[in-house]
Amino acid sequence: MALFISLAYISISLDFTGLLRFSAFWVARKGGSSGQLLYLYLYAFFLICGVMVGNDPVILSGTAFLAYFTRVSGIAPPTAWIFAQFTAANMASVVLVSSNPTNLVLSGAYGLSFIKYTVRVILPFLAGAVFVYPILAFALFRSPRLIPPSLDIELSEQESGNQTLVDKNGAIFGSVLLLITLAVLVGTSTVGVPVWEVTVPPAVVMLLRDAFHDWRHRQPIVFQRNRATEEPIPREIPLAELSPAGQTDRKPDLDAPTIQVQEQVQDADAEPAPASGTQTPSEAGSTDSTVHTTAVSLQGKLFSVIERLESCFPTVSGIAHRLPIPLLPFAFLMFILVQGLSTKGWVEVWADGGTAWTRRTGTIGAVGGMGFVACMLCNICGTNIGATILLARVLQVWTSTHEIDQRTRDGALYALALGSNYGAFTLTFSASLAGLLWREILHQKGIHVRPRQFLLLNLPTSFVAMLCSCAVLVGEVYIIDRKQT
């Protein structure tokens, strides 16, 4: 989890510089006026970006870019383009261990090095990516209305030029830092260095760089004095001017009322105070009201401090809001749930079922069965992360309690890796967090994808992707593990 959060921070920080959006516009200009050629270019672009930074940054920036691009180019509806992007981003996330939490679960459970993992999944991924494109371009979306033969695109200088790149120095710094981090991860994955020791320091460096950038470009905050309390109250915090273009980060509510606490002055004609140790009902109510008011005042001061920090460090706060922190307790509780199923004997029962299936179908059945089950469980096990945790445990018990040859074990293991990533584009949005995020961004842009449409358009692509990738995986295990029995 430390590895995932660290790389997620670097990737999101890179996205905040505007690099992905700038690159997408650059690719769009290279595509020219040919609709089919531009569709191919963008499909390849999202595949490459998904391999490098994972699916979430591609979903965040790519979806917003496509919503704008299809609008200015007159493509309506943008179904072909947004589904190609979603498919490419989730397929590409299978390549690197760092691109998806599901890959981290498998590599951690089986002690897979970065090199070994990538070597075994890169060819199946390429096969799936190559054969999925014709399904998208010439079968599902062959209508000229969805992918026009020619496009007349007029991008403003601000949208297509260097102004799209919000922080050029940050983009260069982040790109170099990410490449160095991935290279060190690959180089040290075979010598037993804990992965968090490699990724946490670069993330801290990127955090410090972002904080320094925000501090250098901070806007002065104008204060006005509260006459009752003589406390400074921020009058205007131009957070929107400091946020990167195209981002939809949460902003503080600057119009929230400020609670003022005034000292109560005792009236000279008031009744004398009661004897010591006694308290009238009116005084008791006044005390409770004062305590409540004081607590609310402290809470207001805390919110004011948080708002000031967010105004001084908008980039850092925006990245923090987009970090997948909820994944940490979710994964932790999912591990507990799976362990509970194991203690009750359910995991062993499913492992016995896998053994019976493999005896009848062999290695080919193990690969195909695991890939199919992984894809389907992503839709009912609390996203693909929950499905991966459960199936990884079943596979561990299966291989430790039954005599399974190396070829079948490797085939089932990497079929699980493929299924946990490809399962994001199968039946439901909730098959992955990327799917939920994708739907929410499209909804904000006025583009609505119905659940039935999501299912019908994703079933052919996910079937072709898994079929081609698993076929190549079977050939791999028979060639690489040919000496294993």
C-alpha positions in Angstrom: 0.0 0.0 0.0 2.9 2.4 0.7 4.2 1.6 -2.8 0.8 2.3 -4.4 0.1 5.5 -2.5 3.6 6.8 -3.3 3.4 6.1 -7.0 -0.2 7.4 -7.0 1.0 10.8 -5.6 3.8 11.1 -8.2 1.3 10.2 -11.0 -1.4 12.6 -9.8 1.2 15.3 -9.3 2.3 14.8 -12.9 -1.3 15.0 -14.0 -1.7 18.3 -12.1 1.1 19.9 -14.2 -1.2 19.5 -17.3 1.2 17.1 -19.0 -1.4 14.4 -19.9 -3.8 17.0 -21.2 -1.1 18.7 -23.2 0.1 15.4 -24.6 -3.5 14.5 -25.6 -3.9 17.8 -27.5 -0.5 17.1 -29.2 -1.7 13.7 -30.3 -5.0 15.2 -31.6 -3.1 17.7 -33.8 -0.9 14.9 -35.2 -4.0 13.0 -36.2 -5.0 15.7 -38.6 -8.4 15.6 -40.3 -8.6 11.8 -40.6 -11.1 10.4 -38.0 -9.9 6.8 -38.2 -6.3 7.8 -37.9 -6.9 10.1 -35.0 -9.0 7.3 -33.3 -6.0 4.9 -33.7 -3.6 7.5 -32.4 -5.6 8.3 -29.3 -6.1 4.5 -28.6 -2.4 4.0 -28.7 -1.8 7.1 -26.6 -4.1 6.0 -23.8 -2.4 2.5 -23.9 1.1 4.0 -23.4 -0.1 6.4 -20.7 -1.9 3.6 -18.9 1.3 1.6 -18.8 3.3 4.4 -17.4 1.1 6.0 -14.8 -1.8 3.5 -14.4 -5.4 3.7 -15.2 -6.7 6.3 -12.7 -4.7 9.4 -14.0 -5.7 8.4 -17.6 -9.3 8.3 -16.5 -9.1 11.6 -14.7 -7.4 13.6 -17.5 -8.3 11.6 -20.6 -12.1 11.6 -19.9 -12.2 15.4 -19.5 -10.1 15.9 -22.6 -12.4 13.6 -24.7 -15.5 15.4 -23.5 -14.0 18.7 -24.7 -12.5 17.3 -27.9 -15.6 15.6 -29.1 -17.7 18.7 -28.3 -15.5 21.1 -30.3 -15.2 18.6 -33.2 -18.9 18.0 -33.4 -18.8 14.3 -32.6 -22.1 13.3 -31.0 -22.5 11.0 -29.3 -18.9 10.5 -28.1 -19.5 6.8 -27.3 -16.7 5.3 -29.5 -14.1 7.6 -28.1 -14.8 7.3 -24.4 -15.2 3.5 -24.5 -11.9 3.2 -26.4 -10.2 5.3 -23.7 -11.7 3.3 -20.8 -10.8 0.0 -22.4 -7.2 1.0 -23.2 -6.6 2.5 -19.8 -7.7 -0.7 -17.9 -6.0 -3.1 -20.3 -2.7 -1.2 -20.0 -2.8 -1.2 -16.2 -1.8 -4.9 -16.2 1.7 -4.4 -17.5 3.5 -2.9 -14.5 3.1 -4.0 -10.9 2.8 -0.3 -9.8 -0.1 0.5 -12.3 -2.9 -1.2 -10.3 -3.4 -2.3 -6.7 -4.5 -5.7 -7.9 -1.0 -6.3 -9.4 0.5 -5.3 -6.0 -1.6 -7.9 -4.2 -0.4 -10.7 -6.6 3.2 -9.7 -6.5 3.2 -9.4 -2.8 1.4 -12.8 -2.3 3.8 -14.7 -4.5 7.0 -12.6 -4.2 7.1 -11.7 -7.9 9.8 -9.3 -9.0 8.9 -6.4 -11.2 10.9 -7.9 -14.1 9.4 -11.4 -13.9 5.8 -10.1 -13.6 6.1 -7.7 -16.6 7.9 -10.2 -18.8 5.0 -12.7 -18.3 2.1 -10.3 -19.0 3.5 -8.0 -21.7 2.9 -10.3 -24.6 -0.6 -11.3 -23.6 -1.4 -7.6 -23.1 -0.1 -6.7 -26.6 -2.1 -9.4 -28.2 -5.3 -8.3 -26.4 -4.6 -4.6 -27.3 -4.0 -5.4 -31.0 -7.1 -7.5 -31.5 -9.4 -5.3 -29.5 -8.9 -2.3 -31.7 -10.6 -3.8 -34.8 -13.6 -4.7 -32.6 -13.9 -1.1 -31.5 -13.2 0.6 -34.7 -14.8 -1.7 -37.3 -17.4 -3.7 -35.4 -18.9 -1.8 -32.5 -18.4 1.7 -33.7 -18.2 1.4 -37.5 -20.9 4.0 -38.0 -19.5 7.3 -39.6 -21.5 9.2 -37.1 -19.5 7.7 -34.2 -16.0 7.9 -36.0 -16.3 10.4 -38.8 -14.1 9.8 -41.8 -12.9 13.4 -41.7 -12.8 16.0 -38.9 -12.8 19.8 -39.0 -11.2 20.6 -35.6 -10.6 24.2 -34.6 -8.7 24.3 -31.3 -8.0 27.7 -29.8 -4.4 28.7 -29.2 -5.0 28.5 -25.5 -6.3 24.9 -25.7 -3.8 23.6 -28.2 -0.7 25.5 -27.3 1.7 25.5 -24.5 -0.8 27.2 -22.2 -2.4 23.9 -21.6 0.8 22.8 -19.8 0.2 24.5 -16.5 3.7 23.8 -14.9 6.3 23.0 -17.5 9.2 22.6 -15.0 7.0 20.4 -12.8 6.1 18.2 -15.8 9.8 17.7 -16.6 10.7 17.1 -13.0 7.9 14.7 -12.4 8.5 12.7 -15.6 12.2 12.3 -14.8 11.4 11.3 -11.2 8.8 8.8 -12.2 11.1 7.2 -14.8 14.0 7.0 -12.4 11.7 5.5 -9.7 10.4 2.8 -12.0 13.9 2.0 -13.2 15.1 1.6 -9.7 12.1 -0.6 -8.8 13.0 -2.9 -11.7 16.7 -2.9 -10.9 16.2 -3.7 -7.2 13.2 -6.1 -7.4 15.6 -9.0 -7.8 17.8 -8.2 -4.8 15.2 -8.2 -2.0 15.0 -4.5 -1.3 11.5 -3.6 0.1 9.6 -1.7 -2.5 8.4 1.0 -0.1 12.0 2.0 0.5 12.3 2.7 -3.2 9.0 4.6 -3.7 8.4 6.6 -0.6 11.5 8.8 -0.9 10.7 10.0 -4.4 7.1 10.7 -3.3 8.4 12.8 -0.5 10.7 14.6 -2.9 7.7 15.3 -5.2 5.7 16.5 -2.2 8.4 19.0 -1.2 8.7 20.2 -4.8 5.0 20.8 -5.0 4.9 22.6 -1.7 7.8 24.8 -2.8 6.1 25.6 -6.1 2.9 26.5 -4.3 4.8 28.7 -1.8 6.6 30.6 -4.6 3.4 31.2 -6.5 1.1 31.9 -3.5 -1.3 34.8 -3.6 -1.5 37.3 -0.8 -4.5 36.8 1.4 -6.4 40.0 2.4 -7.7 40.0 6.0 -10.4 42.0 7.6 -10.6 42.5 11.4 -13.5 41.3 13.4 -14.3 44.1 15.7 -15.7 41.9 18.4 -12.9 39.5 18.6 -10.0 41.3 16.9 -9.3 38.1 15.0 -8.2 38.2 11.3 -10.8 36.7 9.0 -9.7 35.8 5.4 -11.8 37.9 3.0 -10.7 36.4 -0.3 -8.6 33.3 -1.2 -8.1 32.9 -5.0 -7.8 29.2 -4.9 -9.4 28.8 -8.4 -6.6 30.8 -9.9 -3.9 28.6 -8.5 -5.5 25.2 -9.5 -4.4 23.6 -12.7 -6.7 24.2 -15.7 -9.3 21.6 -16.2 -9.2 20.2 -12.7 -12.3 19.8 -10.5 -10.8 19.8 -7.1 -12.8 20.4 -4.0 -12.6 24.0 -2.9 -13.1 25.4 0.6 -16.4 27.1 1.4 -15.2 30.6 1.9 -18.7 32.0 2.5 -19.3 29.9 5.7 -20.4 32.2 8.5 -17.7 33.1 11.1 -18.8 32.4 14.7 -18.0 35.2 17.0 -17.7 34.9 20.7 -18.3 38.0 22.8 -17.6 38.4 26.4 -20.6 38.7 28.6 -20.7 41.8 30.8 -22.6 41.5 34.0 -25.2 44.1 34.5 -24.8 46.3 37.5 -28.5 46.0 38.5 -28.5 42.2 38.1 -29.5 40.0 41.0 -26.8 38.9 43.4 -25.1 35.7 42.7 -26.2 32.7 44.7 -24.3 31.1 47.4 -21.2 29.1 46.7 -21.8 25.6 45.5 -25.3 26.3 44.1 -26.3 26.9 40.5 -29.6 28.2 39.2 -31.2 26.5 36.2 -30.7 29.6 34.1 -27.0 29.6 34.9 -26.7 25.9 34.1 -28.2 26.5 30.7 -26.0 29.5 30.2 -22.9 27.4 31.0 -23.9 24.6 28.6 -24.5 27.2 25.9 -21.1 28.8 26.5 -19.3 25.4 26.3 -21.1 24.6 23.1 -20.4 28.0 21.6 -16.7 27.7 22.6 -16.5 24.2 21.0 -18.1 25.5 17.8 -15.7 28.5 17.8 -12.7 26.1 18.1 -14.1 24.1 15.2 -14.5 27.2 13.1 -10.9 28.3 13.9 -9.7 24.8 12.8 -11.6 25.0 9.5 -10.1 28.5 9.1 -6.6 27.1 9.5 -7.3 24.3 7.0 -8.6 26.8 4.5 -5.5 29.0 4.9 -3.3 25.9 4.3 -5.3 24.9 1.2 -5.0 28.5 -0.1 -1.3 28.5 0.4 -0.7 25.0 -1.0 -3.5 24.4 -3.6 -1.5 21.8 -5.6 -0.7 19.7 -2.6 -4.2 19.9 -1.2 -5.7 19.1 -4.6 -3.5 16.0 -4.9 -4.3 14.9 -1.4 -8.0 15.1 -2.2 -7.5 12.8 -5.2 -5.3 10.2 -3.5 -7.0 6.8 -3.2 -6.8 6.8 0.6 -10.1 4.9 1.0 -8.4 1.9 -0.6 -6.3 1.4 2.5 -9.0 0.5 5.0 -11.0 -1.3 2.2 -8.1 -3.6 1.4 -7.3 -4.1 5.0 -10.9 -5.1 5.8 -11.0 -7.3 2.7 -8.0 -9.2 3.9 -9.7 -9.8 7.2 -12.9 -11.0 5.5 -10.9 -13.5 3.3 -9.1 -14.7 6.3 -12.4 -15.3 8.0 -13.6 -17.3 5.1 -10.4 -19.3 5.2 -10.9 -20.2 8.9 -14.4 -21.4 8.2 -13.2 -23.7 5.4 -14.7 -22.0 2.4 -11.4 -21.2 0.8 -10.4 -24.9 1.0 -13.7 -25.9 -0.6 -13.1 -23.5 -3.5 -9.5 -24.8 -3.8 -10.8 -28.4 -4.1 -13.2 -27.2 -6.8 -10.2 -25.8 -8.7 -8.4 -29.0 -8.4 -11.3 -31.0 -9.8 -11.7 -28.6 -12.7 -8.0 -28.7 -13.5 -7.9 -32.5 -13.5 -10.5 -32.5 -16.3 -9.3 -29.5 -18.4 -5.5 -29.3 -17.7 -3.5 -26.1 -18.0 -5.7 -24.6 -20.7 -8.7 -25.0 -18.4 -6.8 -23.5 -15.5 -5.9 -20.4 -17.5 -9.4 -20.0 -19.0 -11.3 -20.8 -15.9 -9.3 -18.5 -13.7 -9.5 -15.6 -16.2 -13.3 -16.0 -16.5 -13.9 -16.3 -12.8 -11.7 -13.3 -12.1 -13.6 -11.1 -14.6 -17.0 -12.1 -13.2 -16.0 -11.8 -9.5 -14.8 -8.2 -10.1 -18.5 -7.3 -10.5 -19.7 -8.8 -7.2 -16.7 -8.7 -4.8 -16.4 -5.0 -4.1 -14.4 -4.0 -7.2 -11.5 -5.9 -8.7 -9.4 -5.4 -5.6 -11.7 -7.5 -3.5 -11.9 -10.2 -6.2 -8.1 -10.3 -6.4 -7.6 -10.7 -2.7 -10.1 -13.5 -2.5 -8.8 -15.4 -5.6 -5.1 -14.9 -4.6 -5.9 -16.6 -1.3 -7.7 -19.5 -3.0 -4.8 -19.9 -5.4 -2.3 -20.0 -2.5 -4.3 -22.7 -0.7 -4.8 -24.6 -3.9 -1.1 -24.7 -4.8 0.0 -25.5 -1.3 -2.4 -28.3 -0.5 -2.6 -30.0 -3.9 0.1 -31.2 -6.3 0.0 -28.6 -9.0 2.7 -28.5 -11.7 4.5 -25.3 -12.3 3.0 -24.7 -15.7 -0.6 -24.8 -14.4 0.3 -22.7 -11.4 1.9 -20.0 -13.5 -0.9 -20.1 -16.0 -3.6 -19.6 -13.3 -1.6 -16.9 -11.5 -1.1 -14.7 -14.6 -4.6 -15.4 -15.8 -5.8 -13.9 -12.5 -3.6 -10.8 -13.2 -5.2 -10.4 -16.6 -8.8 -11.0 -15.3 -8.4 -8.6 -12.4 -7.5 -5.8 -14.8 -9.7 -6.7 -17.7 -12.6 -7.3 -15.4 -12.9 -3.5 -15.0 -14.7 -3.4 -18.4 -17.1 -6.3 -18.2 -20.6 -6.0 -16.7 -20.9 -3.1 -14.2 -19.4 0.2 -13.3 -18.6 -1.1 -9.8 -16.2 -3.7 -11.2 -13.5 -1.2 -10.5 -13.0 2.2 -8.8 -11.8 3.5 -12.2 -15.3 2.6 -13.6 -17.1 4.6 -10.9 -14.7 7.5 -11.4 -15.2 7.4 -15.2 -19.0 7.5 -14.9 -18.9 10.4 -12.4 -16.6 12.5 -14.6 -18.8 11.8 -17.7 -21.9 12.8 -15.7 -20.3 16.1 -14.7 -19.6 16.7 -18.4 -23.2 16.0 -19.4 -22.4 12.6 -20.9 -24.6 9.8 -19.6 -23.7 6.1 -20.1 -26.5 3.7 -19.1 -25.6 0.5 -17.2 -27.2 -1.6 -20.0 -25.1 0.3 -22.6 -22.0 -0.3 -20.5 -22.6 -4.0 -20.4 -23.5 -4.5 -24.0 -20.5 -2.5 -25.4 -18.0 -4.0 -23.0 -18.9 -7.7 -23.3 -17.4 -8.1 -26.8 -14.2 -6.2 -26.0 -13.6 -8.0 -22.7 -14.3 -11.4 -24.3 -11.9 -10.7 -27.2 -9.2 -9.2 -24.9 -9.3 -12.2 -22.5 -9.5 -14.8 -25.3 -6.4 -13.4 -27.1 -4.4 -12.7 -24.0 -5.1 -16.1 -22.4 -4.2 -17.8 -25.7 -0.8 -16.1 -25.7 -0.4 -16.9 -22.0 -1.0 -20.6 -22.6 1.7 -20.6 -25.3 4.0 -18.8 -22.9 3.6 -21.3 -20.1 4.1 -24.2 -22.5 7.3 -22.7 -23.8 8.8 -21.2 -20.7 7.8 -24.0 -18.3 8.2 -26.8 -20.8 10.8 -28.5 -18.5 8.4 -28.4 -15.6 6.1 -31.3 -14.9 
